[in-house]
């Protein structure tokens, strides 16, 4: 009896292995951007796909910290093997160069910086030799899809065309304006703001004008400038002619956006755009508190302000005058302070250690979800902001660059925080901001919004994994069904200008005909003869 049961168990185990192998997919992931915060969004998706039995080949700049522990996970790095990636904080945008305005000139400068970094990433990708490696491997064990980031370049899409792969793009920040048309996603500049801008709602006339102009202009520049550079680079390395924009339109199945309507607002969406805001948030991350932080929280009877300006800006680079103002105000207010401070030395040696705790690395999600943390002073980067949304914490936000202005205004519009420009930081403004944020309405709104943010049909990770497995199962047929017919139309037909032209011509002809009919019915009257003429 035991032998029979043992055989049955063994057979069942073998069948499970066979079925698991049959359903396992072969995923190609390409993430050449150097930003750790961008790759952090993708990590849980890669981890879950690996745990579910799929094979992954990942070309990336950033190392996966647990790559060795993942089954069927191969990492092909384009960064220097000896590069120290342990410090994830880099001063990409010095605070001395910060500009609070979202003028058209600043948007164009920002676009060009992204373009430059994107081309450097593309050069590193093709110089690494990994592209040739995966092209050869595909002949032996075909890949099922390309998982990649839609951010500032598309040179990696040459691989999708050569291997005929469906594409799932991940937008780790608010979606760039030049990606909307690829999935026929309405941009509606009267109220939908892209990554490049950031204005309070409702948009004033000048804001709408700039929003309209950047939405249309940057799309055109990206196609004529960035995509042409991508195509030329591909021609130089692979000796093939590729139009990466056409590849994206024809082969993109989904774009996963790291956003959620509870924060960014309700917007028109297509079947191909899936909101996965907060996909990087894991239960494990909520538990990463070190003993000295726990001890500091326990002694903070009044609560704590947590200050972190992300991985791209060093807080220790704050101007001396502003730093003095910040410390003066923080000392006067009742809450204790945990401050992500990258320097080995604190900003002031005489600061009270019972009130201030400076940490080089902060377990951000774990801290924000602590009941003792009452307020988060952030730079409004999307990862930290979504973690604050998840934990239900009000925010003081000092945006520095990129989508941080958009994120900050969106949170302020929701009544869960205040935007304080870097140039406006002084004793008076900071005191006013902290006093305002102590009002119960901010904490109450933040708690309410957290419930909406966290209560979804599927978790963000489940949505992302479903999209990948759906495309792996159905391939390009899924892309064919998902695609909007609108992407095949030229702009004249798409906006029904041909129909409007016909209607205008008909109306014009009717007006002309009516005018002629009216004028034809009116016979000119002869002037009456004068009496003098009759007498004569």
C-alpha positions as CSV (number, residue, x, y, z in Angstrom):
1,X,0.0,0.0,0.0
2,X,2.8,2.4,1.0
3,X,4.7,1.4,-2.2
4,X,1.6,2.2,-4.3
5,X,1.2,5.6,-2.6
6,X,4.9,6.3,-3.0
7,X,4.7,5.5,-6.7
8,X,1.6,7.7,-7.1
9,X,3.3,10.6,-5.3
10,X,6.4,10.2,-7.5
11,X,4.3,10.1,-10.7
12,X,2.4,13.2,-9.5
13,X,5.6,15.0,-8.8
14,X,7.0,14.1,-12.2
15,X,3.8,15.2,-14.0
16,X,4.0,18.5,-12.0
17,X,7.6,19.0,-13.2
18,X,6.6,18.3,-16.8
19,X,3.7,20.7,-16.7
20,X,5.8,23.3,-15.0
21,X,8.5,22.9,-17.7
22,X,5.9,23.1,-20.4
23,X,4.5,26.3,-19.1
24,X,7.8,27.9,-18.4
25,X,8.6,30.9,-20.6
26,X,11.9,32.3,-21.8
27,X,12.1,36.0,-21.0
28,X,14.6,38.5,-22.4
29,X,14.9,41.6,-20.3
30,X,17.0,44.6,-21.3
31,X,17.5,47.5,-18.9
32,X,20.6,49.5,-19.9
33,X,19.9,52.7,-17.8
34,X,22.4,53.4,-15.0
35,X,19.8,54.6,-12.4
36,X,19.4,52.2,-9.5
37,X,15.9,53.7,-8.6
38,X,14.7,52.7,-12.1
39,X,16.0,49.1,-11.8
40,X,14.5,48.8,-8.3
41,X,11.0,49.1,-9.9
42,X,11.7,46.1,-12.1
43,X,13.4,43.8,-9.4
44,X,10.2,42.4,-7.9
45,X,8.9,41.5,-11.4
46,X,12.1,39.7,-12.3
47,X,12.2,37.9,-9.0
48,X,8.6,36.7,-9.2
49,X,9.0,35.5,-12.8
50,X,12.1,33.5,-11.8
51,X,10.3,32.0,-8.8
52,X,7.4,31.0,-11.1
53,X,9.7,28.9,-13.1
54,X,10.4,31.1,-16.1
55,X,13.9,31.4,-17.6
56,X,15.3,35.0,-17.6
57,X,18.2,36.5,-19.5
58,X,18.7,40.0,-18.1
59,X,21.0,42.6,-19.7
60,X,21.4,45.4,-17.3
61,X,23.7,48.1,-16.0
62,X,22.7,47.6,-12.4
63,X,23.5,44.3,-10.6
64,X,20.7,42.3,-9.1
65,X,21.7,42.0,-5.4
66,X,20.2,38.4,-5.2
67,X,20.9,37.2,-8.7
68,X,22.8,34.1,-7.5
69,X,19.8,32.9,-5.4
70,X,17.3,33.0,-8.3
71,X,16.7,29.9,-10.4
72,X,17.2,30.2,-14.1
73,X,18.3,33.8,-13.9
74,X,21.3,34.9,-15.9
75,X,22.7,38.4,-15.5
76,X,24.6,40.0,-18.4
77,X,26.1,43.3,-17.1
78,X,27.0,46.2,-19.4
79,X,28.7,48.1,-16.5
80,X,32.3,47.6,-15.5
81,X,32.7,44.4,-13.6
82,X,34.9,46.2,-11.0
83,X,32.4,49.1,-10.6
84,X,31.4,49.6,-7.0
85,X,27.6,49.8,-6.9
86,X,27.2,49.5,-3.2
87,X,26.5,53.3,-2.9
88,X,23.2,53.9,-4.6
89,X,23.3,57.7,-3.9
90,X,24.9,59.9,-6.6
91,X,24.7,63.6,-7.2
92,X,23.3,63.5,-10.7
93,X,21.7,66.9,-10.3
94,X,23.6,69.3,-8.0
95,X,21.3,71.4,-5.9
96,X,23.2,74.5,-7.0
97,X,21.8,73.9,-10.5
98,X,18.2,73.4,-9.4
99,X,15.6,75.5,-11.2
100,X,12.0,75.5,-10.0
101,X,10.5,76.7,-13.3
102,X,9.1,74.3,-15.9
103,X,9.8,76.7,-18.8
104,X,10.1,75.4,-22.3
105,X,13.8,76.1,-22.3
106,X,14.2,73.9,-19.1
107,X,12.2,71.1,-20.7
108,X,14.3,71.1,-23.8
109,X,17.5,71.1,-21.7
110,X,16.1,68.1,-19.7
111,X,15.2,66.3,-22.9
112,X,18.7,66.7,-24.2
113,X,20.3,65.5,-21.0
114,X,18.1,62.4,-21.2
115,X,19.0,61.9,-24.8
116,X,22.7,62.1,-24.1
117,X,22.4,59.6,-21.2
118,X,20.3,57.3,-23.4
119,X,22.8,57.3,-26.2
120,X,25.6,56.5,-23.7
121,X,23.5,53.5,-22.5
122,X,23.0,52.4,-26.1
123,X,26.7,52.5,-26.8
124,X,27.4,50.4,-23.7
125,X,24.7,47.9,-24.6
126,X,26.0,47.3,-28.1
127,X,29.7,47.4,-27.2
128,X,29.2,44.8,-24.5
129,X,28.7,42.0,-27.1
130,X,25.6,40.7,-25.2
131,X,23.3,41.5,-28.1
132,X,25.2,39.1,-30.4
133,X,25.1,36.5,-27.5
134,X,21.3,36.6,-27.3
135,X,20.9,36.6,-31.0
136,X,22.8,33.3,-31.2
137,X,21.0,31.8,-28.2
138,X,17.6,32.6,-29.7
139,X,18.4,30.1,-32.5
140,X,18.8,27.3,-29.9
141,X,16.1,28.3,-27.4
142,X,13.8,31.1,-28.7
143,X,12.8,33.9,-26.4
144,X,9.1,34.6,-25.9
145,X,9.1,38.4,-25.3
146,X,11.2,41.4,-24.6
147,X,10.8,43.1,-21.3
148,X,12.4,46.6,-21.3
149,X,12.1,50.1,-20.0
150,X,10.5,52.9,-22.0
151,X,12.4,56.0,-20.9
152,X,14.9,57.9,-23.0
153,X,16.0,55.6,-25.9
154,X,14.8,52.7,-28.0
155,X,17.9,51.2,-29.5
156,X,17.2,47.9,-27.7
157,X,14.1,47.4,-29.8
158,X,16.3,46.3,-32.7
159,X,16.5,43.0,-30.8
160,X,12.7,42.7,-30.8
161,X,12.5,43.2,-34.5
162,X,15.2,40.7,-35.3
163,X,13.7,38.1,-33.1
164,X,10.1,39.0,-33.8
165,X,9.3,39.4,-30.2
166,X,6.3,41.1,-28.5
167,X,7.4,43.9,-26.3
168,X,6.3,44.9,-22.8
169,X,7.6,48.3,-21.9
170,X,7.9,49.5,-18.3
171,X,7.7,53.2,-17.5
172,X,9.4,53.6,-14.1
173,X,8.3,57.2,-13.9
174,X,5.3,59.1,-15.2
175,X,4.9,58.2,-18.9
176,X,7.0,60.3,-21.3
177,X,5.0,62.3,-23.8
178,X,6.6,60.5,-26.8
179,X,5.3,57.1,-25.8
180,X,1.5,57.9,-25.7
181,X,1.0,57.5,-29.4
182,X,2.6,54.0,-29.5
183,X,-0.5,52.6,-27.7
184,X,-3.0,55.3,-28.8
185,X,-3.1,56.7,-25.2
186,X,-4.9,60.1,-25.2
187,X,-2.7,62.8,-23.8
188,X,-5.4,65.5,-23.6
189,X,-3.1,68.5,-22.8
190,X,-5.9,70.5,-21.2
191,X,-5.5,68.4,-18.1
192,X,-3.1,65.4,-18.6
193,X,0.4,66.3,-17.7
194,X,3.5,64.4,-18.9
195,X,6.7,63.6,-17.0
196,X,8.3,66.8,-18.2
197,X,5.9,69.3,-16.6
198,X,4.3,69.9,-13.3
199,X,1.5,72.4,-12.5
200,X,-1.2,72.7,-9.8
201,X,-4.7,71.8,-10.9
202,X,-6.8,73.1,-12.6
203,X,-4.3,74.2,-15.2
204,X,-4.2,78.0,-15.9
205,X,-4.2,79.2,-19.6
206,X,-0.4,79.6,-19.6
207,X,0.1,76.2,-18.1
208,X,-2.2,74.6,-20.6
209,X,-0.4,76.3,-23.5
210,X,3.0,75.0,-22.3
211,X,1.6,71.6,-21.6
212,X,0.1,71.4,-25.1
213,X,3.3,72.7,-26.7
214,X,5.7,70.3,-24.9
215,X,3.4,67.3,-25.5
216,X,3.4,67.9,-29.3
217,X,6.9,69.3,-29.7
218,X,8.7,66.6,-27.6
219,X,7.0,63.9,-29.6
220,X,8.3,65.3,-32.8
221,X,11.8,66.0,-31.5
222,X,12.0,62.5,-30.0
223,X,11.0,60.9,-33.3
224,X,13.3,63.0,-35.5
225,X,16.2,63.3,-33.1
226,X,16.4,60.4,-30.6
227,X,14.9,57.7,-32.8
228,X,17.1,58.7,-35.8
229,X,20.1,58.5,-33.5
230,X,18.9,55.1,-32.3
231,X,18.5,53.9,-35.9
232,X,21.9,55.1,-36.9
233,X,23.6,53.4,-33.9
234,X,21.9,50.1,-34.7
235,X,23.0,50.4,-38.4
236,X,26.6,51.0,-37.2
237,X,26.7,48.0,-34.9
238,X,24.4,45.5,-36.6
239,X,24.4,46.7,-40.2
240,X,20.6,46.6,-40.5
241,X,18.0,49.2,-41.2
242,X,15.5,49.6,-38.4
243,X,12.8,52.2,-37.6
244,X,12.5,51.7,-33.8
245,X,9.4,53.9,-33.6
246,X,7.7,51.6,-36.1
247,X,8.9,48.5,-34.2
248,X,7.4,49.9,-31.0
249,X,4.0,50.6,-32.6
250,X,3.8,47.2,-34.2
251,X,5.1,45.0,-31.4
252,X,4.3,46.7,-28.1
253,X,1.7,44.6,-26.2
254,X,1.6,46.5,-22.9
255,X,3.1,49.5,-21.2
256,X,3.3,49.1,-17.4
257,X,3.1,52.5,-15.8
258,X,4.5,53.1,-12.3
259,X,1.5,55.2,-11.3
260,X,-2.0,55.0,-9.9
261,X,-5.1,57.1,-10.3
262,X,-5.4,57.8,-6.5
263,X,-2.3,59.9,-6.9
264,X,-2.0,61.0,-10.5
265,X,-5.8,61.4,-11.1
266,X,-8.2,59.7,-13.3
267,X,-7.2,59.7,-17.0
268,X,-8.4,58.1,-20.2
269,X,-6.6,54.8,-20.8
270,X,-6.4,52.1,-23.4
271,X,-6.2,48.3,-23.0
272,X,-2.5,48.4,-23.4
273,X,-1.7,50.7,-20.5
274,X,-1.7,49.0,-17.1
275,X,-1.2,50.9,-13.8
276,X,1.3,49.1,-11.5
277,X,2.2,52.0,-9.2
278,X,3.8,50.6,-6.1
279,X,5.0,47.4,-7.8
280,X,8.3,47.6,-6.0
281,X,6.7,47.5,-2.6
282,X,7.2,44.2,-0.9
283,X,6.4,42.8,2.6
284,X,10.0,42.0,3.1
285,X,11.0,45.7,2.6
286,X,8.5,46.7,5.3
287,X,10.5,44.8,7.9
288,X,14.1,46.0,7.3
289,X,14.6,48.2,10.4
290,X,18.0,48.1,12.1
291,X,18.2,47.9,15.9
292,X,19.5,51.5,16.3
293,X,16.6,52.9,14.3
294,X,14.1,50.8,16.3
295,X,15.7,52.2,19.5
296,X,15.5,55.8,18.3
297,X,11.8,55.3,17.3
298,X,11.0,53.9,20.7
299,X,12.4,57.0,22.5
300,X,10.6,59.4,20.1
301,X,7.5,59.9,22.2
302,X,6.2,62.9,20.1
303,X,6.8,61.2,16.8
304,X,9.4,61.5,14.0
305,X,10.0,63.5,10.8
306,X,11.8,61.3,8.2
307,X,13.9,63.2,5.6
308,X,15.1,61.5,2.5
309,X,15.8,63.1,-0.9
310,X,16.3,59.9,-2.8
311,X,19.2,58.2,-4.5
312,X,20.1,60.8,-7.1
313,X,20.7,63.9,-4.9
314,X,23.0,64.1,-1.9
315,X,21.3,65.9,1.0
316,X,24.8,66.8,2.3
317,X,25.1,69.1,-0.8
318,X,22.4,71.5,0.5
319,X,23.6,75.1,0.6
320,X,25.0,76.2,3.9
321,X,22.5,79.0,4.4
322,X,19.5,76.7,3.7
323,X,21.0,74.0,5.9
324,X,21.2,76.4,8.8
325,X,17.6,77.4,8.3
326,X,16.5,73.7,8.2
327,X,18.3,72.8,11.3
328,X,17.1,75.8,13.2
329,X,13.4,75.0,12.4
330,X,13.9,71.3,13.1
331,X,15.3,72.0,16.5
332,X,12.4,74.2,17.4
333,X,9.5,71.8,16.3
334,X,8.5,68.9,18.6
335,X,9.2,65.9,16.4
336,X,12.4,64.0,16.4
337,X,14.3,63.7,13.1
338,X,15.6,60.7,11.1
339,X,17.6,62.1,8.2
340,X,19.2,60.2,5.3
341,X,22.6,61.9,5.3
342,X,25.3,60.5,3.0
343,X,28.3,62.2,4.6
344,X,30.3,60.6,7.4
345,X,30.0,63.8,9.5
346,X,26.7,65.3,10.6
347,X,25.8,68.7,9.4
348,X,26.5,70.3,12.8
349,X,28.6,68.5,15.4
350,X,26.7,69.9,18.4
351,X,23.3,68.5,17.4
352,X,21.4,66.6,20.1
353,X,21.7,62.9,19.4
354,X,18.5,62.2,21.2
355,X,16.6,64.4,18.7
356,X,18.5,63.8,15.4
357,X,19.5,60.5,13.9
358,X,21.6,60.6,10.7
359,X,21.8,57.5,8.5
360,X,23.7,56.9,5.3
361,X,21.1,54.4,4.1
362,X,17.5,54.5,5.2
363,X,15.1,51.5,5.0
364,X,12.6,53.9,3.5
365,X,9.4,51.7,3.3
366,X,9.9,50.2,6.7
367,X,10.4,53.6,8.3
368,X,7.4,55.2,6.5
369,X,5.1,52.4,7.7
370,X,6.1,52.9,11.3
371,X,3.3,54.5,13.4
372,X,5.9,56.8,15.1
373,X,6.7,58.5,11.7
374,X,4.3,61.4,11.4
375,X,5.7,63.2,8.3
376,X,7.9,62.5,5.3
377,X,10.1,65.3,3.8
378,X,10.9,64.0,0.3
379,X,12.0,65.2,-3.1
380,X,8.8,63.7,-4.6
381,X,10.6,60.9,-6.5
382,X,8.0,58.4,-7.5
383,X,9.3,55.5,-5.4
384,X,9.4,57.3,-2.1
385,X,6.1,59.0,-2.9
386,X,4.3,55.8,-3.7
387,X,5.7,54.3,-0.5
388,X,4.3,57.2,1.5
389,X,1.0,56.7,-0.3
390,X,1.1,53.0,0.7
391,X,1.8,53.8,4.3
392,X,-0.6,56.7,4.5
393,X,1.8,59.5,5.5
394,X,1.5,63.2,4.8
395,X,4.4,64.8,3.0
396,X,6.5,68.0,2.6
397,X,7.9,67.9,-0.9
398,X,10.9,69.7,-2.4
399,X,11.1,68.6,-6.1
400,X,14.5,69.0,-7.7
401,X,14.1,67.8,-11.3
402,X,12.2,65.6,-13.8
403,X,8.8,64.2,-12.8
404,X,9.2,65.3,-9.2
405,X,7.3,68.6,-9.9
406,X,4.4,66.6,-11.4
407,X,4.4,64.2,-8.5
408,X,4.5,66.9,-5.9
409,X,1.7,69.0,-7.3
410,X,-0.4,65.8,-7.7
411,X,0.0,65.0,-4.0
412,X,-0.7,68.6,-3.0
413,X,-3.8,68.6,-5.1
414,X,-4.9,65.5,-3.2
415,X,-4.6,67.3,0.1
416,X,-1.9,64.9,1.5
417,X,1.1,67.2,1.3
418,X,2.7,70.6,0.5
419,X,5.2,71.6,-2.1
420,X,8.1,73.7,-0.8
421,X,10.6,74.8,-3.5
422,X,14.3,74.5,-2.8
423,X,14.8,78.2,-3.5
424,X,12.1,79.0,-1.0
425,X,13.6,77.2,1.9
426,X,14.1,79.6,4.8
427,X,13.1,79.7,8.5
428,X,9.8,81.5,7.9
429,X,8.6,79.3,4.9
430,X,9.6,76.1,6.6
431,X,7.9,77.0,9.8
432,X,4.7,77.8,8.0
433,X,4.8,74.6,6.0
434,X,5.4,72.4,9.1
435,X,2.7,74.2,11.0
436,X,0.2,73.7,8.1
437,X,1.0,70.0,7.9
438,X,0.3,69.5,11.6
439,X,-3.4,70.0,10.8
440,X,-5.3,66.7,11.2
441,X,-6.8,66.9,7.7
442,X,-3.5,66.0,6.1
443,X,-3.0,62.8,8.1
444,X,-6.7,61.9,7.7
445,X,-6.6,62.4,3.9
446,X,-3.3,60.4,3.6
447,X,-4.9,57.5,5.5
448,X,-8.0,57.5,3.3
449,X,-5.9,57.7,0.2
450,X,-3.7,54.8,1.4
451,X,-6.8,52.6,1.5
452,X,-7.7,53.4,-2.1
453,X,-4.1,53.0,-3.2
454,X,-3.9,49.5,-1.6
455,X,-7.3,48.1,-2.4
456,X,-7.2,46.9,-6.0
457,X,-8.5,44.0,-8.1
458,X,-5.0,42.7,-8.3
459,X,-1.9,43.8,-6.6
460,X,0.5,45.8,-8.9
461,X,2.9,42.8,-9.0
462,X,0.0,40.4,-9.9
463,X,-1.0,42.8,-12.7
464,X,2.6,42.9,-14.0
465,X,3.1,39.1,-13.9
466,X,-0.3,38.5,-15.6
467,X,0.6,40.8,-18.5
468,X,4.0,39.0,-19.0
469,X,2.5,35.5,-18.8
470,X,-0.4,36.5,-21.0
471,X,1.9,37.7,-23.8
472,X,4.2,34.7,-23.4
473,X,1.2,32.4,-23.9
474,X,-0.3,34.2,-26.9
475,X,2.7,35.9,-28.5
476,X,2.1,38.4,-31.3
477,X,-1.6,37.4,-31.5
478,X,-2.1,39.1,-28.2
479,X,-0.4,42.2,-29.6
480,X,-2.7,42.1,-32.6
481,X,-5.8,42.0,-30.5
482,X,-4.7,44.6,-28.0
483,X,-3.6,47.2,-30.5
484,X,-5.8,50.2,-31.2
485,X,-6.6,50.7,-34.9
486,X,-5.7,54.4,-34.3
487,X,-2.0,53.7,-34.4
488,X,-2.3,52.8,-38.1
489,X,-3.9,56.1,-39.1
490,X,-2.2,59.3,-40.2
491,X,-2.9,62.4,-38.2
492,X,-5.3,63.9,-40.7
493,X,-7.6,60.9,-40.7
494,X,-7.0,60.2,-36.9
495,X,-8.5,63.6,-36.0
496,X,-11.3,63.2,-38.6
497,X,-10.0,66.3,-40.4
498,X,-11.1,64.8,-43.7
499,X,-14.7,64.5,-42.4
500,X,-14.5,68.0,-40.9
501,X,-13.3,69.4,-44.2
502,X,-16.2,67.8,-46.1
503,X,-18.7,69.2,-43.5
504,X,-17.1,72.7,-43.8
505,X,-17.2,72.6,-47.6
506,X,-20.9,71.6,-47.5
507,X,-21.8,74.3,-45.0
508,X,-19.9,76.8,-47.0
509,X,-21.7,75.8,-50.2
510,X,-25.1,76.0,-48.4
511,X,-24.2,79.5,-47.1
512,X,-23.2,80.7,-50.6
513,X,-26.3,79.2,-52.2
514,X,-28.5,80.8,-49.5
515,X,-26.8,84.2,-50.0
516,X,-27.3,84.0,-53.8
517,X,-30.9,83.0,-53.4
518,X,-31.6,85.9,-51.1
519,X,-29.8,88.5,-53.3
520,X,-31.5,87.2,-56.5
521,X,-35.0,87.7,-55.0
522,X,-34.3,91.4,-54.3
523,X,-34.9,93.4,-57.5
524,X,-33.4,96.9,-57.4
525,X,-36.0,99.7,-57.2
526,X,-35.9,102.6,-59.6
527,X,-35.5,106.0,-58.0
528,X,-38.7,108.1,-58.2
529,X,-38.8,110.9,-60.9
530,X,-38.6,114.4,-59.5
531,X,-41.6,116.8,-60.0
532,X,-39.4,119.2,-62.0
533,X,-38.8,116.5,-64.6
534,X,-42.5,115.9,-65.0
535,X,-43.3,119.6,-65.6
536,X,-40.7,119.8,-68.2
